[in-house]
């Protein structure tokens, strides 16, 4: 919102924040209609997420085993090694 208020184009805002021009336009429309409250995430359709973000953060903060030559982080919620 601040970038738009400074006169920066939607395309340039999208590039700066790493999204698409259409998303920027949608954000501006939601802000215009409902203010800051309009920018809150809406409930999503479909199955709810089953990822436990706290467990993932906790797993990344645990020290790696000392005697292994190579340590792969396994994300507990997904059960898949990171990067796969």
PyMOL commands that set and color helices and strands:
alter all, ss='L'
color gray80, all
select helices_A, chain A and resi 2-5+10-17+21-39+53-61
alter helices_A, ss='H'
color red, helices_A
select strands_A, chain A and resi 74-75+80-81
alter strands_A, ss='S'
color yellow, strands_A
deselect
rebuild
show_as cartoon
